Amino acid sequence: MRSVIVLGFLSAFAVLLPAQKTPELSAVINVDAPVVVLSHVRVMDGTGAPAREDQTIVIANGRIETVGPAASVKTPQGAQVLDRPGFTVIPGLVGMHDHLYYTASYSVQVTAGKVDEPGIYAAELPYTGPRLYLAAGVTTMRTTGSVEPYADLKIKQRIDAGLMPGPAIDATAPYLEGAPTRFAQMHELRDAAEARQMVDYWAGEGMTSYKAYMNITRDELGAGIEQAHSHHAKLTGHLCSVTWHEAIALGIDNLEHGPVFADTEFVADKKLDTCPAGGSRSWLPLDVKGPQVQGLIHELVEHHVAVTSTLPVFEASVPGRPKLQQRVLDAMSAESAQSYLAARARVAMDTPTTALFKKEMEFELAFVRAGGILLAGPDPTGNGGVLPGFGDQREVELLVEAGFTPLEAIHIATENGAVFLGRQDYIGTIAQGKQADLVLVKGDPSQHIEDIENIETVFKAGVGYDSKKLIESVRGQVGIR
């Protein structure tokens, strides 16, 4: 094992900005002063509490020094003051399914409904991904599965060193996957011993979380969970061959996508350690209020297993959704945009995904109402319609469509992720003493959640990044760099 020591989650998210900003950073920074005041703003603090009107936030040396009514908060001498009536401040988003790769050319990798050999190939986004995440208000992210692990680690290192803009990263190791995998860049485990070896190796390289994938066996998954826990790390899963019931019994920490699209326990004649075809269809006749689904919810809550909502990646396969946005098409390379539009046009009007998508929304609302821990992330994969950052904003909007209030949706996308990562003392909510990871939004997301897209400045450790400049810097490049 390499002699690299991971000193817990605090070091994993260290912000090590140099005294002198690089030209690359300076070009996208619009606020950089020792003391900054955001005055006359609305505050949605991330806890789910009602928005507070006419507030002032004082940021000093990268932290929140004061937050309170504008009439009573004094402006420190020499501070840079941003007077922003009509604006809202929310905590930086904590993206819990935010890859640094993207299925840029999915439509040309599938022939007659089958993936071409040697499998789906995903494009790494070392330049555009981090910039788009930060531009959209994501100040902390979990990569939730890696296909180019050394690139992911280098991106994290460069961001931590202040050499490039981007969120703080919880770097997830390469997928723990069995055979046969559909992805050209995924290793296929031979047995449980190799699962342990992979966890140990990538812990030594600096990875801080793990993800199991669709064809892993129960023995391999159990070994991976046990070994991850020995490194004080957590393991999540996008499963298929192993059911959610089996994974919960093995001690998994988190399950991705929601069960409608990933749990196969209700498939007739499900074989052990085998990923069945058409698993999602088994959910079509199920009633979320019925005993089978309610039993699953109870089990998840009882064992404190978190579920990550990734509604945008499934919305992309619903006819006519999402509404096409020019900002998304402008960010894509010409090839990526063409691939996405072609894949979008092939979505059948009678696809069962329409009903399944609504059922997943219903499940997530019921899960939270029962006391479940819901996390949020977009999963920028699928047919290529979900982009880093923009997808995180869409996830929050879709949570509101699912029945959550805007305050609840922001809470899920901020504090819940911070708590899962063990970072709640530093990020996730707006409170005195916490790191100044803040998003300055024009409008009122507490009433109109789509206003979350109107970002002026994203503060990461007190440094303000210009959202529009970050977005403009990646125009036409998503999918190629």
C-alpha positions as CSV (number, residue, x, y, z in Angstrom):
1,M,0.0,0.0,0.0
2,R,1.2,3.5,-0.8
3,S,2.3,5.5,2.2
4,V,-0.3,8.2,1.8
5,I,-2.3,8.9,5.0
6,V,-5.8,10.3,4.9
7,L,-6.3,12.3,8.0
8,G,-10.1,12.1,8.2
9,F,-12.8,14.1,6.6
10,L,-11.4,17.5,7.8
11,S,-8.2,17.0,5.8
12,A,-10.1,15.5,2.9
13,F,-11.9,18.9,2.5
14,A,-9.1,21.2,3.4
15,V,-9.1,24.6,1.7
16,L,-5.5,25.5,1.1
17,L,-5.7,28.7,-0.9
18,P,-2.4,30.5,-1.6
19,A,-1.8,34.1,-0.5
20,Q,-1.4,35.0,-4.2
21,K,-4.3,34.0,-6.5
22,T,-3.3,32.4,-9.8
23,P,-4.4,34.2,-13.0
24,E,-6.8,31.3,-13.6
25,L,-8.6,31.9,-10.3
26,S,-8.4,35.7,-10.5
27,A,-10.2,35.7,-13.8
28,V,-13.4,34.3,-12.2
29,I,-13.2,35.9,-8.8
30,N,-15.4,39.0,-8.2
31,V,-15.2,39.3,-4.4
32,D,-11.9,38.9,-2.6
33,A,-11.5,40.9,0.6
34,P,-10.6,40.0,4.2
35,V,-14.0,41.2,5.4
36,V,-17.2,41.1,3.2
37,V,-20.7,42.2,4.2
38,L,-23.8,41.0,2.4
39,S,-26.5,43.5,3.5
40,H,-30.3,43.6,3.3
41,V,-30.5,40.0,2.0
42,R,-33.0,37.3,2.6
43,V,-31.5,34.2,4.3
44,M,-32.5,30.6,3.8
45,D,-30.2,29.0,6.3
46,G,-30.4,25.4,5.2
47,T,-32.0,24.0,8.3
48,G,-35.5,24.1,6.9
49,A,-36.5,27.1,9.0
50,P,-38.5,29.9,7.4
51,A,-36.6,32.4,5.4
52,R,-35.5,35.5,7.3
53,E,-36.0,38.9,5.6
54,D,-33.6,41.9,5.6
55,Q,-30.6,40.2,7.1
56,T,-26.9,41.1,7.0
57,I,-24.1,38.6,6.9
58,V,-20.5,39.5,7.8
59,I,-17.8,37.3,6.4
60,A,-14.3,37.6,7.9
61,N,-11.3,35.5,7.0
62,G,-13.3,32.9,5.2
63,R,-15.9,32.3,8.0
64,I,-19.3,33.7,8.9
65,E,-18.6,36.2,11.7
66,T,-22.2,37.5,12.1
67,V,-25.6,36.9,10.7
68,G,-28.6,38.8,11.9
69,P,-31.2,41.6,11.2
70,A,-29.7,44.4,9.0
71,A,-30.9,47.0,11.5
72,S,-28.7,45.6,14.3
73,V,-25.6,44.3,12.6
74,K,-22.8,46.8,12.4
75,T,-20.6,47.0,9.3
76,P,-16.9,46.5,10.2
77,Q,-14.6,49.4,9.1
78,G,-12.9,48.7,5.8
79,A,-15.3,45.9,4.8
80,Q,-16.3,45.4,1.2
81,V,-20.1,45.9,1.3
82,L,-22.5,44.2,-1.2
83,D,-25.9,45.8,-0.7
84,R,-28.3,43.3,-2.2
85,P,-32.0,43.9,-1.4
86,G,-34.2,41.5,-3.3
87,F,-31.4,38.8,-3.2
88,T,-31.4,35.6,-1.2
89,V,-28.4,33.8,0.4
90,I,-28.5,30.0,0.7
91,P,-25.7,27.6,1.9
92,G,-23.4,26.2,-0.7
93,L,-25.0,23.1,-2.2
94,V,-23.5,19.7,-1.1
95,G,-23.8,17.5,-4.3
96,M,-24.0,13.9,-3.3
97,H,-24.0,12.3,-6.8
98,D,-21.8,14.7,-8.8
99,H,-19.4,12.8,-11.1
100,L,-16.4,14.3,-12.8
101,Y,-17.2,12.4,-15.9
102,Y,-20.1,12.7,-18.5
103,T,-21.6,10.4,-21.1
104,A,-20.9,12.9,-23.8
105,S,-21.5,10.7,-26.9
106,Y,-24.0,8.1,-25.5
107,S,-26.2,8.1,-28.6
108,V,-23.4,7.0,-30.9
109,Q,-22.3,4.2,-28.5
110,V,-25.5,2.3,-28.8
111,T,-26.4,0.3,-31.9
112,A,-29.9,-1.4,-32.3
113,G,-30.5,-0.9,-28.6
114,K,-27.2,-2.6,-27.6
115,V,-24.0,-1.0,-26.3
116,D,-21.1,-1.3,-28.7
117,E,-17.9,-3.1,-27.5
118,P,-16.0,-2.7,-25.3
119,G,-18.7,-0.9,-23.4
120,I,-19.9,2.6,-22.7
121,Y,-17.0,5.0,-22.5
122,A,-17.4,8.1,-20.3
123,A,-15.5,11.4,-20.9
124,E,-13.7,12.9,-18.0
125,L,-14.5,16.6,-17.3
126,P,-11.3,17.9,-15.6
127,Y,-11.8,21.5,-16.6
128,T,-15.5,22.1,-17.3
129,G,-16.9,19.9,-14.5
130,P,-15.5,21.7,-11.5
131,R,-16.2,25.1,-13.0
132,L,-19.9,24.3,-13.7
133,Y,-20.4,22.8,-10.3
134,L,-19.1,25.9,-8.6
135,A,-20.9,28.3,-10.9
136,A,-24.2,26.6,-10.0
137,G,-23.6,26.9,-6.2
138,V,-22.1,23.5,-5.5
139,T,-19.3,24.2,-3.0
140,T,-18.8,20.6,-1.8
141,M,-19.3,17.5,-3.9
142,R,-19.0,13.7,-3.7
143,T,-17.8,12.2,-6.9
144,T,-19.9,9.0,-6.2
145,G,-17.9,6.7,-8.5
146,S,-14.8,7.2,-10.6
147,V,-13.8,6.1,-14.0
148,E,-10.6,8.1,-14.1
149,P,-9.5,8.0,-10.5
150,Y,-6.0,9.6,-10.9
151,A,-7.6,12.5,-12.8
152,D,-10.2,12.9,-10.0
153,L,-7.5,13.0,-7.4
154,K,-5.4,15.5,-9.3
155,I,-8.5,17.7,-9.7
156,K,-9.1,17.6,-6.0
157,Q,-5.4,18.3,-5.2
158,R,-5.3,21.3,-7.6
159,I,-8.5,22.8,-6.2
160,D,-7.3,22.3,-2.6
161,A,-4.0,24.0,-3.6
162,G,-5.8,27.0,-5.0
163,L,-4.6,26.4,-8.5
164,M,-8.1,26.0,-10.1
165,P,-11.7,26.8,-9.3
166,G,-14.0,24.1,-8.1
167,P,-15.8,22.6,-5.1
168,A,-14.3,20.8,-2.2
169,I,-14.3,17.1,-3.2
170,D,-15.0,13.9,-1.4
171,A,-13.3,11.6,-3.8
172,T,-14.9,8.3,-4.4
173,A,-12.8,5.3,-5.5
174,P,-13.3,3.4,-8.7
175,Y,-16.5,1.4,-8.8
176,L,-16.7,-2.0,-6.9
177,E,-18.3,-3.8,-9.8
178,G,-18.7,-7.4,-10.8
179,A,-19.1,-9.1,-14.2
180,P,-20.4,-8.4,-16.7
181,T,-20.2,-4.6,-16.6
182,R,-21.5,-2.3,-19.4
183,F,-18.7,0.2,-18.9
184,A,-15.4,0.0,-20.7
185,Q,-13.6,1.8,-17.8
186,M,-14.8,-0.4,-14.9
187,H,-12.8,-3.2,-13.4
188,E,-14.7,-6.5,-12.8
189,L,-14.1,-8.0,-9.4
190,R,-13.0,-11.6,-9.2
191,D,-14.0,-12.2,-5.5
192,A,-14.5,-10.7,-2.1
193,A,-10.7,-10.7,-1.4
194,E,-10.2,-8.5,-4.4
195,A,-12.9,-6.1,-3.2
196,R,-11.0,-5.7,0.1
197,Q,-7.7,-5.2,-1.8
198,M,-9.3,-2.4,-4.0
199,V,-10.6,-0.6,-0.9
200,D,-7.3,-0.7,0.8
201,Y,-5.4,0.4,-2.3
202,W,-7.6,3.4,-3.0
203,A,-7.6,4.4,0.6
204,G,-3.8,4.6,0.3
205,E,-4.1,6.7,-2.8
206,G,-6.3,9.3,-1.0
207,M,-9.9,8.2,-1.8
208,T,-12.4,9.0,1.0
209,S,-15.5,7.1,-0.1
210,Y,-16.6,4.0,-2.0
211,K,-19.4,2.9,-4.3
212,A,-20.6,-0.5,-5.3
213,Y,-22.2,-1.1,-8.7
214,M,-24.8,-3.2,-10.4
215,N,-23.2,-6.6,-10.8
216,I,-21.4,-6.9,-7.5
217,T,-22.2,-10.1,-5.5
218,R,-23.3,-10.1,-1.8
219,D,-19.9,-11.5,-0.7
220,E,-18.0,-8.8,-2.6
221,L,-20.4,-6.1,-1.3
222,G,-20.1,-7.3,2.3
223,A,-16.3,-7.4,2.1
224,G,-16.2,-3.9,0.5
225,I,-18.5,-2.4,3.2
226,E,-16.5,-4.0,6.0
227,Q,-13.2,-2.8,4.6
228,A,-14.4,0.7,3.9
229,H,-15.6,1.0,7.5
230,S,-12.2,-0.1,8.7
231,H,-10.8,3.0,7.0
232,H,-13.6,5.1,8.6
233,A,-15.1,5.7,5.2
234,K,-18.7,5.1,3.9
235,L,-19.9,3.0,1.0
236,T,-22.9,3.7,-1.2
237,G,-24.4,1.6,-4.0
238,H,-26.2,1.7,-7.3
239,L,-27.3,-1.9,-7.0
240,C,-29.1,-4.5,-9.1
241,S,-27.7,-7.9,-8.5
242,V,-27.9,-7.3,-4.7
243,T,-31.3,-6.1,-3.5
244,W,-31.8,-3.2,-1.1
245,H,-33.0,-5.6,1.6
246,E,-29.8,-7.6,1.3
247,A,-27.5,-4.5,1.2
248,I,-29.2,-3.1,4.3
249,A,-28.5,-6.3,6.1
250,L,-24.8,-6.1,5.0
251,G,-24.5,-2.7,6.6
252,I,-24.4,-0.4,3.6
253,D,-24.4,3.4,4.4
254,N,-26.3,4.9,1.5
255,L,-28.2,3.7,-1.6
256,E,-28.3,5.7,-4.9
257,H,-31.1,6.8,-7.2
258,G,-34.1,5.6,-5.1
259,P,-35.5,2.1,-5.2
260,V,-37.8,2.5,-8.2
261,F,-34.8,2.5,-10.5
262,A,-32.4,0.5,-8.5
263,D,-34.0,-2.0,-6.2
264,T,-34.8,-5.5,-7.7
265,E,-36.2,-7.2,-4.7
266,F,-39.7,-7.3,-6.2
267,V,-38.7,-8.9,-9.4
268,A,-40.4,-12.3,-9.9
269,D,-37.9,-15.2,-9.7
270,K,-35.0,-12.9,-8.8
271,K,-31.8,-15.0,-8.7
272,L,-29.2,-14.4,-6.1
273,D,-26.3,-12.2,-7.1
274,T,-27.7,-11.7,-10.6
275,C,-28.9,-8.4,-12.1
276,P,-32.3,-9.1,-13.7
277,A,-33.6,-7.4,-16.8
278,G,-36.4,-4.9,-16.5
279,G,-36.0,-4.4,-12.7
280,S,-37.8,-1.1,-12.7
281,R,-40.9,-2.5,-14.2
282,S,-41.4,-4.6,-11.1
283,W,-42.3,-1.3,-9.3
284,L,-45.1,-0.4,-11.7
285,P,-47.9,-2.3,-9.8
286,L,-46.6,-1.4,-6.4
287,D,-48.4,1.1,-4.1
288,V,-46.0,3.4,-2.2
289,K,-48.5,3.3,0.7
290,G,-48.8,-0.5,0.5
291,P,-47.1,-2.9,2.9
292,Q,-44.2,-3.9,0.7
293,V,-42.9,-0.4,0.0
294,Q,-43.7,0.8,3.5
295,G,-41.8,-2.2,4.9
296,L,-38.7,-1.1,2.8
297,I,-39.0,2.5,4.1
298,H,-39.2,1.3,7.7
299,E,-36.1,-0.9,7.2
300,L,-34.1,2.0,5.7
301,V,-35.1,4.4,8.5
302,E,-34.5,1.8,11.2
303,H,-30.9,1.1,10.0
304,H,-30.2,4.8,9.2
305,V,-29.4,4.1,5.5
306,A,-29.5,7.3,3.5
307,V,-31.0,7.4,0.0
308,T,-29.7,9.7,-2.7
309,S,-32.3,11.4,-5.0
310,T,-31.1,11.7,-8.6
311,L,-34.3,12.8,-10.3
312,P,-32.7,14.8,-13.2
313,V,-31.0,11.7,-14.8
314,F,-34.4,9.9,-14.9
315,E,-36.4,13.0,-16.0
316,A,-34.2,13.1,-19.1
317,S,-35.9,9.8,-20.2
318,V,-39.4,11.2,-19.8
319,P,-41.0,12.4,-23.1
320,G,-40.8,16.2,-23.4
321,R,-38.7,16.6,-20.3
322,P,-36.9,18.6,-19.2
323,K,-37.7,21.9,-20.9
324,L,-34.7,22.6,-23.2
325,Q,-32.6,25.4,-21.8
326,Q,-30.3,27.4,-24.0
327,R,-27.7,27.6,-21.3
328,V,-27.4,23.8,-21.3
329,L,-27.0,23.6,-25.0
330,D,-24.5,26.5,-25.0
331,A,-22.3,24.8,-22.5
332,M,-22.1,21.5,-24.5
333,S,-19.7,20.8,-27.2
334,A,-21.3,20.6,-30.7
335,E,-20.9,16.8,-30.6
336,S,-22.3,16.4,-27.1
337,A,-25.3,18.6,-28.0
338,Q,-26.0,16.6,-31.1
339,S,-25.7,13.3,-29.2
340,Y,-28.1,14.5,-26.5
341,L,-30.7,15.9,-28.9
342,A,-30.6,12.6,-30.9
343,A,-31.1,10.5,-27.7
344,R,-33.8,12.8,-26.5
345,A,-35.7,12.4,-29.8
346,R,-35.7,8.6,-29.5
347,V,-37.6,8.6,-26.1
348,A,-40.8,6.7,-26.8
349,M,-44.0,8.5,-25.9
350,D,-45.4,5.4,-24.2
351,T,-42.3,4.7,-22.1
352,P,-43.0,3.3,-18.6
353,T,-40.4,5.8,-17.3
354,T,-43.1,8.4,-17.1
355,A,-45.0,6.5,-14.5
356,L,-41.9,5.3,-12.7
357,F,-40.5,8.8,-12.4
358,K,-43.7,9.9,-10.7
359,K,-43.6,6.9,-8.4
360,E,-39.9,7.6,-7.4
361,M,-41.0,11.2,-6.5
362,E,-43.8,9.7,-4.4
363,F,-41.4,7.3,-2.7
364,E,-38.9,10.0,-1.8
365,L,-41.5,12.2,-0.2
366,A,-42.9,9.2,1.8
367,F,-39.4,8.2,2.9
368,V,-38.6,11.7,4.3
369,R,-42.0,12.0,6.0
370,A,-41.2,8.7,7.7
371,G,-37.9,10.0,9.1
372,G,-35.6,8.9,6.3
373,I,-32.3,10.7,5.3
374,L,-32.5,12.0,1.7
375,L,-29.5,13.3,-0.1
376,A,-29.4,15.1,-3.4
377,G,-27.4,15.0,-6.7
378,P,-28.1,15.0,-10.4
379,D,-25.9,12.1,-11.8
380,P,-24.6,13.7,-15.0
381,T,-24.8,10.6,-17.1
382,G,-27.7,8.9,-19.0
383,N,-28.5,10.4,-22.4
384,G,-26.2,13.4,-21.7
385,G,-29.0,15.9,-20.9
386,V,-27.8,16.4,-17.3
387,L,-24.8,18.7,-16.9
388,P,-22.7,19.3,-13.8
389,G,-24.1,22.1,-11.7
390,F,-27.1,22.9,-13.8
391,G,-28.3,19.4,-12.9
392,D,-27.8,20.1,-9.1
393,Q,-30.1,23.1,-9.5
394,R,-32.6,21.0,-11.4
395,E,-32.6,18.3,-8.7
396,V,-33.7,20.9,-6.1
397,E,-36.5,22.1,-8.4
398,L,-37.7,18.5,-8.9
399,L,-37.7,17.9,-5.2
400,V,-40.2,20.8,-5.0
401,E,-42.2,19.2,-7.8
402,A,-42.2,16.0,-5.8
403,G,-44.0,17.7,-2.9
404,F,-41.3,19.2,-0.7
405,T,-41.4,22.8,0.2
406,P,-38.5,25.0,-1.2
407,L,-37.2,25.2,2.3
408,E,-37.2,21.4,2.7
409,A,-35.6,21.0,-0.7
410,I,-32.7,23.4,0.1
411,H,-32.2,21.6,3.4
412,I,-31.9,18.2,1.6
413,A,-29.4,19.6,-0.8
414,T,-27.3,21.3,1.8
415,E,-27.4,20.3,5.5
416,N,-28.3,16.6,4.8
417,G,-25.2,16.2,2.7
418,A,-23.0,17.9,5.2
419,V,-24.2,15.7,8.0
420,F,-23.7,12.5,5.9
421,L,-20.1,13.6,5.2
422,G,-19.5,14.5,8.8
423,R,-18.9,18.1,7.9
424,Q,-22.0,19.7,9.6
425,D,-19.8,21.7,12.0
426,Y,-18.2,23.5,9.1
427,I,-20.7,23.6,6.1
428,G,-24.3,23.0,5.2
429,T,-26.0,25.8,7.0
430,I,-25.6,29.5,7.5
431,A,-24.5,30.1,11.1
432,Q,-21.9,32.1,13.0
433,G,-18.5,30.4,13.0
434,K,-19.1,28.2,9.9
435,Q,-17.1,28.3,6.7
436,A,-18.5,31.0,4.4
437,D,-19.7,28.7,1.7
438,L,-22.7,30.7,0.5
439,V,-24.7,31.3,-2.7
440,L,-26.0,34.8,-3.6
441,V,-29.2,34.4,-5.6
442,K,-31.2,37.1,-7.3
443,G,-34.9,36.5,-6.3
444,D,-36.7,34.5,-3.7
445,P,-36.2,30.7,-4.0
446,S,-38.3,30.2,-0.9
447,Q,-41.3,31.3,-3.0
448,H,-40.1,30.5,-6.5
449,I,-37.6,27.6,-6.5
450,E,-36.6,28.3,-10.1
451,D,-34.9,31.5,-8.8
452,I,-32.1,29.1,-7.6
453,E,-30.8,29.4,-11.2
454,N,-30.2,33.2,-10.9
455,I,-26.8,33.1,-9.2
456,E,-24.6,36.2,-9.0
457,T,-21.8,35.1,-6.7
458,V,-20.8,31.8,-5.1
459,F,-18.7,32.1,-2.0
460,K,-16.3,29.3,-1.1
461,A,-14.4,29.9,2.2
462,G,-15.3,33.6,1.8
463,V,-13.9,34.1,-1.7
464,G,-16.6,35.1,-4.2
465,Y,-16.7,33.5,-7.6
466,D,-18.5,35.1,-10.5
467,S,-21.1,32.5,-11.7
468,K,-21.6,34.0,-15.1
469,K,-17.8,34.2,-15.8
470,L,-17.4,30.6,-14.8
471,I,-20.2,29.5,-17.1
472,E,-18.9,31.6,-20.0
473,S,-15.4,30.0,-19.5
474,V,-16.7,26.6,-20.4
475,R,-19.0,27.5,-23.3
476,G,-19.0,24.9,-26.0
477,Q,-16.6,22.6,-24.1
478,V,-18.6,20.2,-22.0
479,G,-17.8,16.8,-23.3
480,I,-14.4,17.5,-24.7
481,R,-12.4,18.9,-21.6
